[in-house]
Amino acid sequence: MTMPIFLHIEATPNPNQQDSLQAYLSQAPSILKQHGGVPIATYDVEAALDGKDAPAIFIVVSFPNREAISAFFDDPSYLAIIPLRDRGFSHIRFYVTNERIN
């Protein structure tokens, strides 16, 4: 059985770059979908228990495999909107995870 691979995103929007943020958010979902990405959940982060700065949101996206995630990040359409992403978020990190079966 093939297990899905997940892309976890922690992010904090940049309040001074709302136009860039909205431009990025209007384009990224369709590119994501082209590569089999399915948003699973979006969470508002309430607090970081270690006392460090916390991102504002945490997003989970399912992909069919690692290759699909790589294809998404390498897609010329996505590469073209990275400057919007980088201006639109004051913090953003991406993690690839898979489900552990014990």
N, C-alpha and C positions, 0 to 999 in steps of 0.2 A: 504494500500500500504506500502510495506517495503522500508524504506529509507536506502541507504548505509551508512556505517560508514567509516570515513576517518582517516587515520594515517598521521599526519603531522610530518615531520622530519626536524629539523634544524641541519646543520652539517658544520664543517670545517675540511677538510682533513689535516692530519699531513704531512707536506712536507718531514719530516725526516723518514717516514715509508711508502714509496710508495709500497714496496713489500707486506706489510700487508694489505694496502688499496686495492691493486689490487686483492689479494687473497680473501678478503672479498667480493668485488664487483663481482668476478667471481662465487661466490657460493650463495650469498643471494637472487638474483632474482628468481632462480629456487625454492627455499624453499618458498619464498613469493607466487609464482604462485600456488604451491601445496595447499595453504590455501585460495585461491580465491583472493589474492591481485593483483590489477591491477594498475600499475603506471599511474597517471593522468597527472602530470606535474612536471617539475623540473625547478626551478627558480634560477638564480644567484642573490644574494643579492647585491644591489648597495650601500646602505647606511642604517645606523640605525639613525632615526631622533631624537632619544632621547640622542644621543651623546655617547651611550655605544657601546661596541664591538658588531659587527654584525657577524652572521654566514656567511659562504661563499655561502651556498646553502640552498634552502628550497624545499622539495619534498613532493608531495601529492600522497597518495596511497589510492585507494578505496578497501574496504572489504565488503563482504555480511552482516556481523554482528560482534558484539563484540567478540563472541566466536571464530570466525576465526582469529581475531587479537591475542587473547590469545593463540590459538593453534599454531600460527606462532612463537610467542616469547617462547613458551614452547617446541617447536619441538627439539628433541635431535640434529638434524643436525644443527639447528640454534644455540643452546646452545654451540655446539662445535666450532663455528666460532666467538663467542663473544670476545675471546682474540685478534683475528685479527681486529675486529671492534674497540676495545678499543685502540689498538696501531695505527690503520690506520686513526683515527680521533682524532684531538686535542680537539674537542667539538662535542657532538652529544646529542640531546634530542628528545624524542618522545612524541607526543600528540595525544590522541584519541578525535575526534570531530564528531558531527553529524550535519546534516543540520537542521536549524531551520525553521519551517513553521509558518508564522505569519498569 
